[in-house]
Amino acid sequence: MDWFKFKFKAPKAGESLKEVFSNPMIYLTLLVVLAIAIIFVYISKVKLTTRTIIHIGIAIALAIVLKMFRIMQMPMGGSVTLGSMIPIIFIAYVYGPRVGYLTGMLFGVMDLLLGAYVVHPMQLLLDYVLAFGVLGVAGYFKNNISIGALVAISLRFLCHIASGVIFFSSYAGEQNAVVYSILYNGTYLLPEAIIAMVILAILPIKRLRSEISKGAY
């Protein structure tokens, strides 16, 4: 199968943008998402200093680059990458869950614009905005980023399962839609989670957080 060939895949932004903006419901949904993000920042009083914004931008850019290195690509969306969730989880670990939510949502929108697979606006929300937004949950686990990452990735998994059951059940055939969605999304997300855990175990996470907190970057 071609799914398991390791390769660097640059995003086809032109094709993706054409797909996204060919459907008014999709770009209207994106506008609503951006509005919600702005309201979230205002209501939750997220402190977006210049330094924080720079770090968010770096995390999103790094996540995009890491996602281009794909070990496996699933036919209807989803891939195993070189730890593309790590920058989002790390930002949540350093700055807390609210900044993590915001960073994840923004990355989800960027991921959508650079390589969309959209069949319905609600599927867009589940597979891109919410699925990556919930990675911010890792910010609640200040004492153990590994547990935080597992919880966050599990929540992302649930978002994709729900999307699969609701919008892709026709592909299940005779198989139960829930089982099909779990197997499909688990095929790429389980290896992705393992890679993330290995990287987190190797990186000096606490020292990096300490240096960033001190402004030594």
C-alpha positions as CSV (number, residue, x, y, z in Angstrom):
1,M,0.0,0.0,0.0
2,D,1.2,3.5,-0.8
3,W,0.0,4.7,2.7
4,F,3.2,3.8,4.4
5,K,5.8,5.5,2.2
6,F,7.7,8.1,4.1
7,K,7.8,11.4,2.2
8,F,7.9,15.1,2.5
9,K,4.7,16.4,1.1
10,A,4.5,20.2,0.6
11,P,0.9,21.5,0.9
12,K,-1.0,22.2,-2.3
13,A,-2.4,25.5,-0.9
14,G,-3.9,26.5,-4.3
15,E,-6.0,23.4,-4.7
16,S,-7.0,23.4,-1.0
17,L,-8.0,27.1,-1.0
18,K,-10.1,26.5,-4.2
19,E,-11.9,23.6,-2.5
20,V,-12.5,25.6,0.7
21,F,-13.8,28.8,-1.0
22,S,-15.8,27.0,-3.6
23,N,-18.5,26.4,-0.9
24,P,-19.9,29.5,0.8
25,M,-20.9,27.4,3.9
26,I,-17.2,26.5,4.4
27,Y,-15.7,29.9,4.4
28,L,-18.7,31.3,6.4
29,T,-17.9,28.6,8.9
30,L,-14.3,29.7,9.0
31,L,-15.4,33.3,9.6
32,V,-17.6,32.1,12.5
33,V,-14.6,30.2,13.9
34,L,-12.4,33.3,13.8
35,A,-15.1,35.3,15.4
36,I,-15.4,32.7,18.2
37,A,-11.7,32.8,18.7
38,I,-11.7,36.5,19.1
39,I,-14.6,36.3,21.6
40,F,-12.8,33.5,23.4
41,V,-9.7,35.7,23.8
42,Y,-11.8,38.6,25.0
43,I,-14.0,36.7,27.5
44,S,-11.3,34.4,28.9
45,K,-8.9,37.4,29.1
46,V,-6.0,35.5,27.5
47,K,-2.9,37.6,27.9
48,L,-1.5,37.8,24.4
49,T,1.8,39.7,24.8
50,T,4.1,40.2,21.8
51,R,6.3,37.4,23.1
52,T,3.3,35.0,23.5
53,I,2.1,35.8,20.0
54,I,5.6,35.2,18.5
55,H,5.7,31.8,20.3
56,I,2.3,30.9,19.1
57,G,3.3,31.8,15.5
58,I,6.5,29.7,15.8
59,A,4.6,26.7,17.2
60,I,2.1,26.8,14.4
61,A,4.8,27.2,11.8
62,L,6.8,24.3,13.3
63,A,3.7,22.1,13.5
64,I,3.0,22.8,9.8
65,V,6.5,21.9,8.8
66,L,6.5,18.7,10.9
67,K,3.2,17.7,9.3
68,M,4.7,17.9,5.9
69,F,7.0,14.9,6.8
70,R,4.5,12.1,6.5
71,I,5.1,8.5,7.2
72,M,1.6,7.4,6.3
73,Q,-1.3,9.2,4.5
74,M,-4.8,7.9,4.9
75,P,-7.1,8.1,1.8
76,M,-9.8,10.3,3.4
77,G,-7.7,12.5,5.7
78,G,-5.4,11.8,8.6
79,S,-1.7,11.0,8.5
80,V,1.2,9.9,10.6
81,T,3.8,12.7,10.9
82,L,7.0,13.5,12.7
83,G,5.3,14.8,15.8
84,S,3.2,17.7,14.4
85,M,1.1,17.9,17.6
86,I,4.1,18.5,19.8
87,P,4.4,22.3,19.3
88,I,0.8,22.8,20.1
89,I,1.0,20.6,23.2
90,F,4.2,22.3,24.3
91,I,2.6,25.8,24.0
92,A,-0.3,24.6,26.2
93,Y,2.2,23.2,28.7
94,V,4.1,26.6,28.8
95,Y,1.3,29.1,28.6
96,G,-1.7,27.1,29.9
97,P,-4.8,25.6,28.4
98,R,-6.4,28.8,27.1
99,V,-3.5,29.7,25.0
100,G,-3.2,26.1,24.0
101,Y,-6.8,26.0,22.8
102,L,-6.3,29.2,20.8
103,T,-3.1,27.8,19.2
104,G,-4.7,24.5,18.4
105,M,-7.7,26.2,16.8
106,L,-5.5,28.4,14.7
107,F,-3.3,25.5,13.6
108,G,-6.5,23.6,12.7
109,V,-7.6,26.5,10.4
110,M,-4.1,26.6,8.8
111,D,-4.1,22.9,8.3
112,L,-7.5,23.2,6.7
113,L,-6.3,25.9,4.3
114,L,-3.2,24.0,3.3
115,G,-4.9,20.6,2.7
116,A,-8.6,20.4,3.1
117,Y,-10.8,17.3,3.1
118,V,-14.2,18.8,3.8
119,V,-17.7,17.3,3.2
120,H,-19.7,19.4,5.6
121,P,-19.2,22.6,7.7
122,M,-19.7,20.6,10.9
123,Q,-17.2,18.0,9.8
124,L,-14.8,20.9,9.3
125,L,-15.3,22.0,12.9
126,L,-14.9,18.4,14.2
127,D,-11.9,17.4,12.2
128,Y,-9.9,20.6,12.1
129,V,-10.9,23.2,14.6
130,L,-12.1,21.1,17.6
131,A,-9.8,18.2,17.0
132,F,-6.7,20.4,17.2
133,G,-8.2,22.9,19.7
134,V,-8.6,20.2,22.3
135,L,-4.8,19.7,22.4
136,G,-4.8,22.7,24.6
137,V,-6.1,20.4,27.4
138,A,-2.5,19.4,27.9
139,G,-2.0,22.7,29.6
140,Y,-3.9,21.4,32.7
141,F,-1.2,18.9,33.4
142,K,1.7,21.1,34.5
143,N,3.4,18.3,36.4
144,N,3.3,15.6,33.7
145,I,3.2,16.7,30.1
146,S,3.1,13.0,29.0
147,I,-0.2,12.4,30.7
148,G,-1.5,15.7,29.4
149,A,-0.5,14.8,25.9
150,L,-2.2,11.4,26.2
151,V,-5.4,13.0,27.4
152,A,-5.3,15.7,24.7
153,I,-4.6,13.3,21.9
154,S,-7.4,11.0,23.2
155,L,-9.8,14.0,23.0
156,R,-8.7,14.6,19.5
157,F,-9.3,10.9,18.7
158,L,-12.9,11.3,20.0
159,C,-13.5,14.3,17.7
160,H,-12.4,12.3,14.7
161,I,-14.4,9.3,15.7
162,A,-17.5,11.5,16.0
163,S,-16.8,13.0,12.6
164,G,-16.4,9.5,11.1
165,V,-19.6,8.2,12.5
166,I,-21.6,11.2,11.5
167,F,-20.2,12.0,8.1
168,F,-18.3,9.0,6.8
169,S,-20.5,6.1,7.9
170,S,-21.3,5.3,4.3
171,Y,-17.7,4.0,3.9
172,A,-18.2,1.4,6.6
173,G,-20.3,-0.9,4.4
174,E,-21.5,-3.8,6.5
175,Q,-19.3,-2.8,9.4
176,N,-20.6,-0.9,12.4
177,A,-20.0,2.8,11.8
178,V,-18.5,3.4,15.3
179,V,-16.1,0.4,14.9
180,Y,-15.2,1.6,11.4
181,S,-14.4,5.1,12.6
182,I,-12.4,3.9,15.6
183,L,-10.3,1.6,13.3
184,Y,-9.8,4.1,10.6
185,N,-8.8,7.0,12.9
186,G,-6.8,4.7,15.2
187,T,-4.7,3.5,12.2
188,Y,-3.0,6.8,12.0
189,L,-3.6,8.5,15.4
190,L,-2.2,5.6,17.5
191,P,1.2,5.7,15.7
192,E,1.1,9.5,15.8
193,A,0.5,9.4,19.6
194,I,3.4,7.0,20.1
195,I,5.7,9.2,18.1
196,A,4.6,12.2,20.2
197,M,5.2,10.4,23.4
198,V,8.7,9.3,22.3
199,I,9.6,12.9,21.3
200,L,8.3,14.2,24.6
201,A,10.4,11.7,26.5
202,I,13.5,12.7,24.6
203,L,13.2,16.5,24.8
204,P,14.2,18.4,27.9
205,I,10.7,19.8,28.3
206,K,11.0,21.2,31.8
207,R,14.2,23.0,31.0
208,L,12.8,24.4,27.8
209,R,9.7,25.7,29.7
210,S,12.0,27.2,32.3
211,E,14.1,29.0,29.7
212,I,11.0,30.4,27.9
213,S,9.5,31.5,31.2
214,K,12.7,33.4,31.9
215,G,12.7,34.9,28.5
216,A,15.9,33.1,27.6
217,Y,15.3,32.3,23.9
